[in-house]
């Protein structure tokens, strides 16, 4: 019934859908399924199914999230690894990583809900990417520790499986549609973002 329909449906996706994007890539780029990357296949199929719904009066928004930087267990673990000097560079490719802070996610979600002109696919990531090596150096710098070694790509794949490709495949993703919508980022500097998260995790 019309009176029970939501005004907006927000379905979380991932920049992993792009699989391998060494050049700057935005929402308008044509992308193909990467049969060698399960996450790419998964998000392609899920987005296709969601966009197939045509609900009168309901907007569908699909945010493709970059790696989320937030005061959660994964990020806390990186800080602790850096503290005890066991955080290493990941792989040899030094891939580009698209990321976004939890503060920006909250503000962007509010914008999706309140702005009834927005629909479709959005890259929810910082306009400034980092490399995997830069990410590691920033965690170490925030904890005032050195980075002493590099984790081989083969070892990453052994322990992380498909998840290792997050740090091995370049994802140079740009949030063009958010820029067009006039969004202004709270956190667009990775190092500054980490200092803020450290204060939240270790007050």
MIMILUM-516683 format. One line per field, with one value per residue (C-alpha): residue in three letters; x, y, z. Coordinates in steps of 0.05 Angstrom, whole numbers, padded with zeros to 5 digits. Each point is the difference from the previous one (the first is absolute). Layout:
N
rest <- c(ALA,...)
u <- c(X,...)
v <- c(Y,...)
w <- c(Z,...)
//
This chain:
203
rest <- c(UNK,UNK,UNK,UNK,UNK,UNK,UNK,UNK,UNK,UNK,UNK,UNK,UNK,UNK,UNK,UNK,UNK,UNK,UNK,UNK,UNK,UNK,UNK,UNK,UNK,UNK,UNK,UNK,UNK,UNK,UNK,UNK,UNK,UNK,UNK,UNK,UNK,UNK,UNK,UNK,UNK,UNK,UNK,UNK,UNK,UNK,UNK,UNK,UNK,UNK,UNK,UNK,UNK,UNK,UNK,UNK,UNK,UNK,UNK,UNK,UNK,UNK,UNK,UNK,UNK,UNK,UNK,UNK,UNK,UNK,UNK,UNK,UNK,UNK,UNK,UNK,UNK,UNK,UNK,UNK,UNK,UNK,UNK,UNK,UNK,UNK,UNK,UNK,UNK,UNK,UNK,UNK,UNK,UNK,UNK,UNK,UNK,UNK,UNK,UNK,UNK,UNK,UNK,UNK,UNK,UNK,UNK,UNK,UNK,UNK,UNK,UNK,UNK,UNK,UNK,UNK,UNK,UNK,UNK,UNK,UNK,UNK,UNK,UNK,UNK,UNK,UNK,UNK,UNK,UNK,UNK,UNK,UNK,UNK,UNK,UNK,UNK,UNK,UNK,UNK,UNK,UNK,UNK,UNK,UNK,UNK,UNK,UNK,UNK,UNK,UNK,UNK,UNK,UNK,UNK,UNK,UNK,UNK,UNK,UNK,UNK,UNK,UNK,UNK,UNK,UNK,UNK,UNK,UNK,UNK,UNK,UNK,UNK,UNK,UNK,UNK,UNK,UNK,UNK,UNK,UNK,UNK,UNK,UNK,UNK,UNK,UNK,UNK,UNK,UNK,UNK,UNK,UNK,UNK,UNK,UNK,UNK,UNK,UNK,UNK,UNK,UNK,UNK)
u <- c(00000,00024,-00006,00047,00055,00067,00020,00071,00034,00075,00038,00074,00049,00075,00054,00025,-00050,00053,00049,00061,00001,00071,-00025,-00048,-00069,-00068,-00073,-00006,00054,-00022,00022,00002,-00005,00067,-00010,00064,-00027,-00060,-00017,-00004,-00048,-00041,-00011,-00015,-00055,-00029,-00001,-00034,-00055,-00012,-00001,-00051,-00052,-00046,-00039,-00044,00017,00062,00071,00055,00070,00060,00062,00064,00043,00075,00040,-00034,00044,-00037,00013,-00015,00037,00036,00029,00016,00039,00042,00017,00020,00042,00035,00011,00037,00038,-00033,-00038,00033,-00009,-00050,00023,00048,-00050,-00013,-00072,-00043,-00052,-00066,-00024,-00052,-00008,-00060,-00015,-00008,-00043,-00048,-00007,-00006,-00055,-00038,00006,-00026,-00061,-00017,00015,-00055,00036,00055,-00006,00043,00073,00049,00073,00004,00074,00048,00021,00072,00023,00061,00046,00005,00070,-00024,-00056,00050,00048,-00057,-00021,00073,00010,-00062,00028,00071,00029,00040,-00022,00052,-00021,-00045,-00052,00007,-00061,00000,-00005,-00057,-00038,00012,-00029,-00051,-00022,-00043,00003,00074,-00019,-00026,00073,00029,-00047,00004,-00066,00009,-00073,-00027,-00067,-00022,-00074,00009,00043,-00055,-00051,00042,00023,00058,00043,00015,00059,00040,00070,00016,00052,-00044,-00058,00042,00021,-00073,-00018,00057,-00028,-00068,00031,00052,-00027)
v <- c(00000,00070,00026,-00055,00009,00028,00065,-00026,-00068,00002,-00063,-00003,-00022,00004,00031,-00072,-00004,00036,-00058,00032,00075,00029,00063,00050,-00031,00030,-00022,00016,-00050,-00064,-00059,-00074,-00060,-00028,-00075,-00008,00043,-00026,00067,00033,-00054,00004,00075,00001,-00051,00032,00070,-00027,-00032,00061,00049,-00045,00019,00056,00023,00062,00055,-00034,00022,-00053,00022,-00046,00026,-00036,00004,00005,-00030,00029,00034,-00001,-00015,-00074,-00065,-00003,00070,-00011,-00062,00041,00049,-00056,-00035,00067,00011,-00066,00009,-00059,00040,-00011,00026,-00043,-00033,00028,00033,00060,00004,00062,-00003,00038,00015,00040,00021,-00018,00074,00011,-00063,00026,00068,-00030,-00047,00059,00034,-00061,-00003,00074,00019,-00029,00017,-00052,-00071,-00053,-00017,00041,-00014,00013,00012,00056,00041,-00013,-00071,-00030,-00057,-00062,00020,00070,-00030,-00043,00058,00043,-00052,-00007,00076,00010,-00051,00027,-00065,-00023,-00049,-00055,-00050,-00016,-00056,-00038,-00001,-00076,00001,00050,-00044,-00061,00031,00049,-00036,00045,00056,00009,00030,00061,00018,-00030,00025,00075,00036,00072,00018,00072,00022,00043,-00002,00022,00058,00018,-00002,00052,-00045,00027,-00052,00003,-00048,00001,-00006,-00072,00017,00052,-00049,-00053,00048,00015,-00074,-00014,00051,-00036,-00068,00018,00062)
w <- c(00000,-00017,00071,00024,-00051,00023,-00031,-00011,00000,00013,-00019,00021,-00054,-00006,-00044,-00006,-00058,-00043,00016,-00032,-00014,-00003,-00036,00032,-00006,00017,-00002,-00074,-00021,-00033,00041,-00014,00045,00021,00000,00042,00057,00039,00031,-00068,-00025,00064,-00001,-00075,00009,00063,-00029,-00063,00041,00043,-00059,-00035,00052,-00024,00061,-00014,00048,00028,-00015,-00003,00021,-00004,00036,-00020,00063,00001,00058,00061,00052,00066,00074,-00010,00011,-00068,00008,00073,-00019,-00050,00055,00048,-00054,-00013,00075,00008,-00066,-00035,-00052,-00067,-00071,-00038,-00064,-00052,-00047,00046,-00025,00003,00056,00001,00070,00038,00072,00044,00010,-00074,-00007,00052,-00034,-00069,00024,00029,-00068,-00037,00047,00000,-00073,-00043,-00065,00013,-00026,-00034,00012,00041,00015,00075,00009,00013,-00061,00022,-00005,00034,-00019,00042,00021,00020,00040,00039,00011,00027,00051,00022,00003,00043,00049,-00005,-00025,-00061,-00053,00000,-00052,-00060,-00002,-00066,-00046,00002,00076,-00002,-00049,00043,00064,-00029,-00064,-00043,00052,-00016,-00067,00037,00012,-00063,-00054,-00014,00011,-00021,00012,-00002,00029,-00059,00014,00072,-00025,-00049,00057,00037,00056,00042,00034,00074,-00007,-00064,00030,00021,00053,00034,-00002,00036,00054,00013,00002,00048,00049,-00004,00011,00052,00038)
//
